[in-house]
Amino acid sequence: MALFRYKALSTAGETLEGQMEAGSADEVVVRLQEQGHLPVEARRADEAGGGASLSGLMRRRELDEAQVLQFTQQLATLLGAGQPLDRALGILLELPDTVQARRVIERVREAVRGGAPLSTALEQQHGLFPRLYVNLVRAGEAGGNVHEALRRLADYLERSARLRGRVVNALIYPVILVVMIIVSVGFLMAVVVPQFQQLFDSLNAELPWYSKVVLELGLFTRDWWWLVLAAMVAAGLLLAARLRQPEARRALDARLLRLRFAGDLVARLDTARLARTLGTLVRNGVPLLTALNLSRPVLGNRVLAEAIDVAAEEVKTGSGLGHALGRRKVFPRLAVQMVQVGEESGELDTMLLKVADTFDQETANALDRLMAALVPALTVLMTAVVAVIILSVLLPIYDLTNSIG
């Protein structure tokens, strides 16, 4: 027997933490489920959380997000066609391209054959299937419509991946431009500019102040480029360490929300994620308080996440979700009003999904406008920086030529 630390959610949506003696982490999970709780985490008391996280980062996942989506879609299709669960898993076992993915499905099938529900079998796969995923499957099992829950889950995963991919794709070109600016300026300063210094020294030319500044920066870059690179890396590491501190991260998130354009974009993006997650959970029969706790991790902004925590406490005391979200005044007003309408009409899940669709489209439009302005701005910036460097060394040469002539 060993001592395990655990985290779980009660039926009222409260977070429970404690210790329990058991033979394994799976036994802790089973005991918590028997008590009516939703297990979130179970690990040995003597196991360091940081080490576990580091090993998880270094280890390649057996199933990536695309494979999880494919597994969900295929299993939903087979179950919807009337195939028994064991037979459906047997068919899926032959489809993956990787040995690791087949091994995961084999473990799930063996657990199901041993009498475990599909949700429990998925929960035992060492975090490959998030607890939101497992909870949706469990809700489908309770309602007797697992294939419908899986179909909705596949739609949720696909839309979430599409939104995330849209953001990533929008940022690729600006990142490439920034890298080009840094490389171009670095090459000019370290290689091209120092060569003009030798020319000016040989002519004993009197240079204007801006040319002297550029030439000195060029010589410094050439001789101390490694120091510049080390300073940039150190600054990046210090910034990353600073942002890992909750107070600093929250302060940055709060400041980001106050920015006129970027704040609206972040709020819309996180609102779309939250609404789709919450709507999918509620539609599948998950209690609202539990759904709020499960939805919180999808929020990237700490201020918005804290607003959900406060809203959950108010909902627990009988307040409406729309009213609770509106009091914090950090979520878009349209989203809050639509949630209130959904509560009044008794169609909260439907309205939440409409909120998600609305803000997905608004996020896409905002990203398009941002890229339309950002890409030309970066291009102009790169052109201006290169022009300043070139003119700083060419204008003195032009003056010298005129004086000689």
Backbone torsions as a table, in degrees:
resi	resn	phi	psi	omega
1	MET	NA	141.4	179.1
2	ALA	-131.5	162.8	-179.5
3	LEU	-94.5	128.1	-178.3
4	PHE	-119.8	142.7	170.4
5	ARG	-94.9	143.0	-179.2
6	TYR	-138.9	156.7	169.5
7	LYS	-130.0	141.8	-178.8
8	ALA	-153.7	164.6	175.5
9	LEU	-111.2	132.2	176.5
10	SER	-80.2	172.4	178.8
11	THR	-64.5	-22.1	178.0
12	ALA	-86.2	-0.1	179.3
13	GLY	88.5	6.3	-179.2
14	GLU	-82.2	146.0	177.8
15	THR	-85.1	126.5	180.0
16	LEU	-112.5	134.5	176.8
17	GLU	-132.4	144.2	179.2
18	GLY	-178.9	-167.7	179.5
19	GLN	-126.4	152.6	-178.4
20	MET	-152.3	138.4	174.6
21	GLU	-87.1	130.1	-178.9
22	ALA	-158.9	168.4	179.9
23	GLY	-80.5	-24.4	-179.3
24	SER	-159.3	168.3	177.7
25	ALA	-65.5	-34.7	178.3
26	ASP	-62.5	-36.2	178.7
27	GLU	-65.7	-38.1	176.1
28	VAL	-61.4	-43.9	179.5
29	VAL	-60.0	-45.6	-179.2
30	VAL	-62.3	-44.2	-179.9
31	ARG	-62.0	-42.1	178.8
32	LEU	-63.9	-39.8	177.9
33	GLN	-65.3	-38.5	178.1
34	GLU	-63.9	-28.5	178.1
35	GLN	-82.4	-0.6	178.7
36	GLY	87.6	14.3	-179.3
37	HIS	-100.9	160.4	175.9
38	LEU	-101.4	109.0	-178.6
39	PRO	-65.6	137.7	177.0
40	VAL	-112.3	-42.7	-177.5
41	GLU	-152.8	142.0	174.6
42	ALA	-147.6	117.8	179.6
43	ARG	-147.6	160.2	-179.0
44	ARG	-61.4	143.7	-177.8
45	ALA	-65.1	-28.7	-179.0
46	ASP	-91.2	8.3	-179.4
47	GLU	-96.0	125.1	-177.3
48	ALA	-76.1	132.0	-179.4
49	GLY	-64.2	-39.3	-178.1
50	GLY	-64.7	-40.3	179.4
51	GLY	-64.8	-39.1	179.2
52	ALA	-63.9	-39.5	179.6
53	SER	-66.3	-41.0	-179.8
54	LEU	-64.8	-42.6	179.3
55	SER	-65.6	-34.0	177.7
56	GLY	-66.0	-35.1	178.0
57	LEU	-69.7	-36.4	-177.1
58	MET	-77.4	-23.1	-176.6
59	ARG	-91.6	133.4	179.9
60	ARG	-72.7	133.5	179.9
61	ARG	-67.0	141.0	179.2
62	GLU	-70.6	-31.2	176.6
63	LEU	-128.4	124.2	174.2
64	ASP	-88.0	178.9	-174.8
65	GLU	-63.0	-38.0	179.6
66	ALA	-66.1	-38.7	179.3
67	GLN	-69.6	-36.7	176.1
68	VAL	-62.7	-43.7	178.0
69	LEU	-61.9	-45.1	179.9
70	GLN	-63.0	-42.9	177.8
71	PHE	-59.9	-43.8	-178.5
72	THR	-65.2	-45.0	179.8
73	GLN	-63.0	-44.8	-177.8
74	GLN	-68.0	-40.6	179.8
75	LEU	-67.4	-39.5	177.4
76	ALA	-62.1	-40.6	179.8
77	THR	-65.3	-45.4	-178.7
78	LEU	-65.9	-43.3	179.2
79	LEU	-68.0	-37.3	177.2
80	GLY	-65.8	-26.4	177.5
81	ALA	-82.9	2.9	176.0
82	GLY	94.0	8.0	179.3
83	GLN	-75.5	138.0	173.6
84	PRO	-63.1	155.1	-175.8
85	LEU	-59.2	-44.8	-178.7
86	ASP	-62.8	-42.8	179.1
87	ARG	-65.1	-41.4	179.9
88	ALA	-62.5	-43.2	178.6
89	LEU	-66.2	-34.8	176.7
90	GLY	-63.8	-39.1	177.3
91	ILE	-66.6	-44.0	-179.5
92	LEU	-65.3	-25.0	-178.7
93	LEU	-61.7	-26.2	-177.4
94	GLU	-91.2	-5.6	-172.1
95	LEU	-90.8	-36.7	-174.6
96	PRO	-63.1	151.2	179.5
97	ASP	-84.9	-21.3	-175.4
98	THR	-107.7	150.5	178.2
99	VAL	-65.7	-37.7	-178.7
100	GLN	-61.2	-42.7	-179.7
101	ALA	-66.1	-41.0	177.9
102	ARG	-63.9	-34.6	179.4
103	ARG	-65.9	-38.9	178.7
104	VAL	-63.4	-48.2	-178.8
105	ILE	-63.6	-35.8	177.8
106	GLU	-63.4	-42.1	178.6
107	ARG	-63.9	-40.4	178.7
108	VAL	-63.5	-43.8	-178.8
109	ARG	-65.4	-39.7	179.5
110	GLU	-64.7	-39.0	178.2
111	ALA	-65.9	-39.5	177.8
112	VAL	-66.4	-40.9	177.4
113	ARG	-63.8	-27.8	178.3
114	GLY	-79.5	1.7	176.5
115	GLY	103.8	-0.6	-179.5
116	ALA	-79.8	144.7	172.9
117	PRO	-65.4	159.6	-179.5
118	LEU	-58.8	-39.7	-179.2
119	SER	-61.4	-41.4	178.7
120	THR	-67.2	-40.8	178.8
121	ALA	-61.7	-39.5	178.2
122	LEU	-70.5	-36.0	-178.7
123	GLU	-66.5	-24.6	-177.7
124	GLN	-83.3	2.7	-174.6
125	GLN	-92.0	35.0	170.4
126	HIS	55.1	43.1	173.7
127	GLY	82.4	5.7	177.8
128	LEU	-65.2	-32.7	177.1
129	PHE	-110.3	115.0	-176.5
130	PRO	-58.2	158.8	-177.6
131	ARG	-66.4	-26.7	172.9
132	LEU	-61.5	-43.6	178.5
133	TYR	-61.3	-49.6	-178.0
134	VAL	-62.7	-40.2	-177.4
135	ASN	-68.1	-35.0	176.0
136	LEU	-66.0	-41.6	177.1
137	VAL	-64.4	-40.8	179.4
138	ARG	-63.3	-39.5	177.3
139	ALA	-65.0	-37.7	176.7
140	GLY	-65.4	-37.6	176.5
141	GLU	-64.2	-40.5	-179.6
142	ALA	-65.5	-33.6	-179.6
143	GLY	-90.6	-3.2	178.5
144	GLY	74.6	21.6	179.7
145	ASN	-135.9	64.2	-177.5
146	VAL	-62.4	-41.6	-177.2
147	HIS	-64.1	-35.5	177.9
148	GLU	-69.1	-40.5	177.0
149	ALA	-62.4	-41.8	178.5
150	LEU	-65.9	-37.9	178.9
151	ARG	-63.5	-44.9	177.9
152	ARG	-66.1	-36.6	178.2
153	LEU	-65.1	-41.4	178.1
154	ALA	-63.3	-39.9	177.6
155	ASP	-64.2	-40.6	178.2
156	TYR	-62.5	-47.4	-178.9
157	LEU	-63.7	-39.6	-178.2
158	GLU	-66.8	-43.9	-179.7
159	ARG	-68.2	-38.8	178.4
160	SER	-64.2	-42.7	178.4
161	ALA	-64.8	-36.6	179.5
162	ARG	-65.5	-42.6	179.2
163	LEU	-65.4	-43.8	179.0
164	ARG	-64.1	-40.5	179.1
165	GLY	-65.6	-34.4	178.7
166	ARG	-64.7	-40.6	179.4
167	VAL	-66.9	-45.3	-179.1
168	VAL	-62.7	-45.2	-179.2
169	ASN	-63.3	-35.2	179.6
170	ALA	-67.7	-27.6	-176.4
171	LEU	-90.2	-12.8	-174.8
172	ILE	-61.9	-51.9	-175.7
173	TYR	-64.1	-45.0	175.6
174	PRO	-59.4	-37.8	178.2
175	VAL	-64.3	-41.1	177.5
176	ILE	-61.7	-41.3	179.1
177	LEU	-63.5	-42.3	178.9
178	VAL	-62.4	-42.4	178.3
179	VAL	-62.9	-41.2	178.5
180	MET	-62.7	-40.0	178.8
181	ILE	-61.5	-46.9	-178.1
182	ILE	-63.5	-44.9	-178.5
183	VAL	-66.4	-44.3	-178.4
184	SER	-63.3	-47.2	-179.9
185	VAL	-65.2	-40.9	178.2
186	GLY	-61.5	-41.3	178.8
187	PHE	-65.7	-44.4	-180.0
188	LEU	-62.1	-45.3	-175.6
189	MET	-71.6	-35.9	-174.6
190	ALA	-89.1	-25.9	-173.2
191	VAL	-114.2	-49.5	-171.2
192	VAL	-81.0	-50.8	-174.0
193	VAL	-60.8	-44.0	-179.7
194	PRO	-58.4	-26.4	179.8
195	GLN	-67.7	-31.3	177.9
196	PHE	-72.2	-25.5	178.7
197	GLN	-60.9	-41.3	178.2
198	GLN	-62.6	-39.5	179.2
199	LEU	-63.9	-47.0	-178.2
200	PHE	-66.8	-35.7	177.9
201	ASP	-65.0	-39.5	-178.9
202	SER	-68.4	-26.3	-179.0
203	LEU	-96.1	-3.9	-177.0
204	ASN	52.0	42.3	-175.4
205	ALA	-80.3	143.1	173.8
206	GLU	-88.1	119.5	-172.8
207	LEU	-103.8	147.7	173.3
208	PRO	-67.4	163.0	-173.2
209	TRP	-62.9	-36.9	-177.4
210	TYR	-68.7	-32.9	177.2
211	SER	-69.5	-39.0	177.5
212	LYS	-61.7	-41.6	179.9
213	VAL	-62.0	-46.7	-179.0
214	VAL	-64.2	-41.6	-179.5
215	LEU	-66.0	-41.0	178.1
216	GLU	-64.4	-40.8	177.3
217	LEU	-64.4	-37.2	178.0
218	GLY	-64.3	-44.6	178.7
219	LEU	-64.4	-40.5	178.5
220	PHE	-63.2	-42.4	179.7
221	THR	-64.4	-40.4	-179.8
222	ARG	-65.6	-43.0	-175.0
223	ASP	-83.8	-29.1	-174.0
224	TRP	-124.0	33.1	-177.8
225	TRP	-59.2	-34.8	-179.2
226	TRP	-66.8	-33.3	177.5
227	LEU	-69.2	-40.2	177.2
228	VAL	-61.4	-45.0	179.7
229	LEU	-63.4	-43.2	179.2
230	ALA	-63.5	-38.3	178.9
231	ALA	-65.1	-39.5	178.6
232	MET	-65.4	-43.4	178.7
233	VAL	-64.4	-43.7	-179.9
234	ALA	-63.2	-40.4	178.5
235	ALA	-63.4	-40.5	177.6
236	GLY	-63.6	-42.3	179.3
237	LEU	-66.6	-40.9	178.6
238	LEU	-64.6	-40.0	178.3
239	LEU	-64.5	-42.6	179.1
240	ALA	-63.6	-41.3	178.6
241	ALA	-65.3	-38.7	179.0
242	ARG	-64.3	-41.4	-178.0
243	LEU	-72.4	-15.7	175.0
244	ARG	-76.3	-13.3	176.5
245	GLN	-81.2	127.5	-174.1
246	PRO	-55.2	-41.1	-177.1
247	GLU	-65.7	-43.4	-179.4
248	ALA	-66.9	-42.1	-179.9
249	ARG	-64.2	-40.5	179.9
250	ARG	-66.2	-41.0	179.4
251	ALA	-61.8	-41.1	178.1
252	LEU	-65.3	-43.2	179.8
253	ASP	-63.7	-39.6	178.8
254	ALA	-64.9	-42.3	178.9
255	ARG	-65.8	-37.2	179.6
256	LEU	-63.6	-40.3	179.5
257	LEU	-66.1	-25.8	-178.9
258	ARG	-80.6	-14.9	177.9
259	LEU	-67.8	140.0	-169.7
260	ARG	-61.8	-51.2	-175.6
261	PHE	-93.9	-48.9	-178.0
262	ALA	-63.0	-36.6	-179.9
263	GLY	-62.9	-42.8	177.5
264	ASP	-63.0	-39.8	-179.4
265	LEU	-65.3	-45.3	179.4
266	VAL	-63.0	-43.5	-179.3
267	ALA	-63.7	-41.2	178.9
268	ARG	-66.3	-42.5	-178.8
269	LEU	-62.5	-48.4	-179.7
270	ASP	-69.5	-34.2	177.4
271	THR	-64.1	-40.7	177.6
272	ALA	-62.1	-44.3	178.5
273	ARG	-61.5	-48.1	-177.4
274	LEU	-62.9	-46.9	-176.7
275	ALA	-63.8	-41.1	179.7
276	ARG	-68.1	-41.3	178.9
277	THR	-65.1	-48.2	-177.9
278	LEU	-65.9	-42.6	179.1
279	GLY	-63.4	-41.0	179.0
280	THR	-65.0	-41.2	179.7
281	LEU	-65.7	-47.3	-178.4
282	VAL	-64.6	-40.0	179.8
283	ARG	-62.9	-28.8	-179.8
284	ASN	-91.0	11.5	172.7
285	GLY	91.5	10.0	177.9
286	VAL	-77.2	131.2	177.8
287	PRO	-55.9	147.2	-173.0
288	LEU	-59.3	-43.5	-179.2
289	LEU	-63.0	-43.8	177.1
290	THR	-63.6	-40.2	179.3
291	ALA	-62.9	-38.4	178.2
292	LEU	-63.6	-42.1	178.6
293	ASN	-66.7	-37.1	179.5
294	LEU	-73.4	-28.5	-177.1
295	SER	-80.8	-23.1	-174.4
296	ARG	-53.4	-43.0	-176.0
297	PRO	-63.5	-16.8	-178.9
298	VAL	-76.5	-12.0	-179.8
299	LEU	-83.1	124.4	179.0
300	GLY	-84.6	-21.6	-177.5
301	ASN	-92.9	125.9	-176.3
302	ARG	-65.0	-36.3	-179.4
303	VAL	-64.5	-43.2	177.8
304	LEU	-66.4	-37.9	178.6
305	ALA	-64.3	-40.5	177.3
306	GLU	-64.9	-35.4	177.6
307	ALA	-62.9	-35.7	177.1
308	ILE	-67.8	-39.2	177.0
309	ASP	-60.0	-45.4	-179.9
310	VAL	-66.4	-40.9	179.1
311	ALA	-62.7	-38.9	178.6
312	ALA	-62.3	-39.6	178.2
313	GLU	-65.3	-38.5	179.4
314	GLU	-70.8	-38.3	177.1
315	VAL	-63.2	-36.3	179.4
316	LYS	-61.5	-30.5	-179.2
317	THR	-91.3	4.6	175.0
318	GLY	108.8	-0.4	179.7
319	SER	-75.4	153.5	175.5
320	GLY	-74.9	150.9	-178.0
321	LEU	-64.2	-43.9	-179.4
322	GLY	-61.7	-42.8	178.8
323	HIS	-64.2	-42.2	-178.7
324	ALA	-65.1	-40.4	178.8
325	LEU	-69.7	-37.0	-178.2
326	GLY	-67.5	-29.7	-178.1
327	ARG	-66.2	-28.6	-178.8
328	ARG	-78.9	-22.9	176.3
329	LYS	56.7	38.3	175.4
330	VAL	-117.3	-19.9	177.0
331	PHE	-90.3	151.6	179.2
332	PRO	-55.8	139.9	-175.8
333	ARG	-62.0	-37.4	179.9
334	LEU	-61.1	-41.9	180.0
335	ALA	-63.5	-43.1	-179.9
336	VAL	-62.7	-43.7	-179.2
337	GLN	-65.5	-38.9	178.8
338	MET	-66.6	-37.0	176.5
339	VAL	-64.5	-41.7	178.3
340	GLN	-62.4	-40.5	177.1
341	VAL	-63.4	-41.7	178.5
342	GLY	-62.2	-39.4	177.9
343	GLU	-67.2	-41.3	-179.0
344	GLU	-66.4	-34.0	-178.7
345	SER	-89.9	-4.9	-178.9
346	GLY	75.9	18.4	-179.7
347	GLU	-126.1	55.1	-177.2
348	LEU	-62.2	-43.2	-177.8
349	ASP	-62.2	-43.5	179.9
350	THR	-63.5	-42.9	-178.7
351	MET	-68.5	-36.2	177.6
352	LEU	-62.7	-40.9	178.8
353	LEU	-68.9	-32.3	174.6
354	LYS	-68.2	-37.6	174.6
355	VAL	-58.9	-44.1	-179.8
356	ALA	-61.4	-45.9	179.8
357	ASP	-62.6	-42.4	-179.2
358	THR	-62.0	-46.8	-175.6
359	PHE	-80.5	-22.1	168.6
360	ASP	-59.1	-47.3	-178.8
361	GLN	-68.0	-40.0	178.7
362	GLU	-65.3	-37.0	176.9
363	THR	-63.9	-43.2	178.6
364	ALA	-61.3	-43.8	179.1
365	ASN	-64.7	-40.7	179.3
366	ALA	-64.9	-39.8	178.4
367	LEU	-64.9	-40.4	178.2
368	ASP	-61.4	-43.5	179.0
369	ARG	-66.0	-38.4	179.7
370	LEU	-63.5	-44.9	-179.6
371	MET	-66.9	-35.2	179.0
372	ALA	-63.1	-29.5	178.9
373	ALA	-93.7	-36.1	-172.2
374	LEU	-73.3	-43.1	-176.5
375	VAL	-62.8	-49.4	175.8
376	PRO	-62.0	-36.1	180.0
377	ALA	-63.4	-42.8	178.2
378	LEU	-66.3	-38.2	178.2
379	THR	-63.2	-44.3	178.1
380	VAL	-63.9	-39.9	179.2
381	LEU	-61.9	-45.5	179.6
382	MET	-62.6	-42.9	179.2
383	THR	-62.7	-41.9	-177.9
384	ALA	-66.3	-43.0	-179.0
385	VAL	-64.1	-45.7	179.4
386	VAL	-63.9	-39.9	-179.3
387	ALA	-64.2	-41.6	179.1
388	VAL	-61.8	-43.1	-179.8
389	ILE	-64.6	-46.2	-177.7
390	ILE	-65.9	-45.3	-179.0
391	LEU	-65.7	-31.3	-179.4
392	SER	-64.3	-27.4	179.4
393	VAL	-102.0	-21.6	-179.2
394	LEU	-86.8	-34.4	-178.7
395	LEU	-61.3	-43.0	175.7
396	PRO	-60.4	-37.1	177.9
397	ILE	-64.5	-41.4	178.0
398	TYR	-62.1	-41.0	178.9
399	ASP	-65.0	-41.8	178.5
400	LEU	-63.2	-39.1	179.7
401	THR	-64.8	-41.0	178.4
402	ASN	-65.6	-39.0	-179.4
403	SER	-69.3	-35.6	177.5
404	ILE	-68.9	-40.9	179.4
405	GLY	-65.5	NA	NA
